[in-house]
């Protein structure tokens, strides 16, 4: 850790101590963030909520304006070894090829069907997008929702052998609930598919479909052979909700800057920058995966292993330091990782 | 009126009578829709709310799923003689030409600058879109919001000589409030500009920016010369929120079918059809402008004068009859039109 970083951590520790002193003099109440260890990250969330919801305060935010955004993959749930939606897409390939046998000998479908794990792991984003487009184009929105729901009910994460929807971070569920209890509307702003995440976001995170912003393809309104209106998914991407696409997607769907934004990778950088330009009190936080034992460790920031999935560069870490964003260390800041942890 | 229409009106009158009998036996309470005359339209709204919010009922809708959509122009506020946003765009032309003098001799800018009302009235939608693109491209989102706010504060409707934001329909304001009081999330789904409507929707209709779906252009995230993140409006249309674009826009931003939809023109047809395909109890309503004395009269449905703005065809009227959609007659169903009416 470089000198400025050390000094910043010291400052944060002092703030944390101050908050504990303040808390000790206040009447006893239930801890809204019980899975967070005491420290700068937990204090930052508590302080942000207090300062933006105390009537008459200089940084009070009227309830109607309280908007916060959360990235999903790696911020709310596990994204390693690969994004959950990629697992879904790969699992769909045999079905797609059964309907369009001509794809059998075409890349990247051929590689997926080969079952060669090493080759599959090397598929690029454009490869995966090509597969995604083939797996959903022509489906009605309702068929897609039903298909994802069915898959989620049976698919299991290879490490924990549990449904993906159980691999959500308990501390973040508490943050979502705590913010909502204080009048904040919680939005997911994900690089993942908007319709994919909508299927389970309400049940898993308490976030309704209209509060999920994600990568979105076009849909086409038409009539089926019985003259009944249908909406069909098209292969064309309308919003690529990554990097600069995140603030653009926030503007498209939400129309105003969030007061707080949570992310974990370089794909969230612009969302946090955009949130930070707002006036008054704003909170920007990044989850650092530095706990190989309980979850995963990857960066490459802070000497952690490099990763293609959920890359957290040293440049992003430095920008966080420079801008007063808080880095959440999974290892240090989280008492529990998953709801099923003891 | 044709035979089926007469029989439908008779049915609606019977339902209305039944509702009045039911209402008479219930404890006295304040009328939530005081600007509506008793009749099938008012009864339809009251019945819909009762049937979807009574716990244990067969058509009960859980509070988290309660979504309703309202068109804006001609449904929530006046759209004649021309759409308010068109007035805004025309008023912006001198400013735009001052910054880009080369446009002075180029159509359609030349016509707008001529002040020739007859020629201006003949501008086509593509002409207006060309002007709109020129007036907003390159502005930051914040500049655009500020510009529209400034214009709305001084611009006045030529007939009533009042700000456009006062020319909203009191009965619809009551319907919005009544639905919200019963747990419904109210969305605007407008062919107008999403960012334009967002400027005043919260204050005028109680609809926050994230519940406004409208025609939307792309935005571009970048940094200004001080390195500060900015969002700039681009000339490219991303969502044309008219006709089939309405259900497509509803899917993009809301992600599920509304339980009720209100419109007034052929541009709302697909939104109402889409709403009607949902299971359980749904409510579809269309405002018919048949009151030249208090507002305007146009169709051409039911022998009303034809209109380029807010066209309500006989075909749409017949589809409404056939599908059990309710037509709201301004003349017959609305006791008051505007909040400032005595």
Interface residues (C-beta under 8 A of the other chain):
Chain A: X64 X67 X141 X185 X187 X194 X195 X198 X202 X208 X209 X210 X211 X212 X216 X218 X219 X220 X221 X222 X228 X229 X231 X238 X239 X244 X245 X247 X248 X251 X252 X253 X254 X255 X256 X270 X273 X274 X276 X277
Chain B: X64 X67 X141 X185 X187 X194 X195 X198 X202 X208 X209 X210 X211 X212 X216 X218 X219 X220 X221 X222 X228 X229 X231 X238 X239 X244 X245 X247 X248 X251 X252 X253 X254 X255 X256 X270 X273 X274 X276 X277
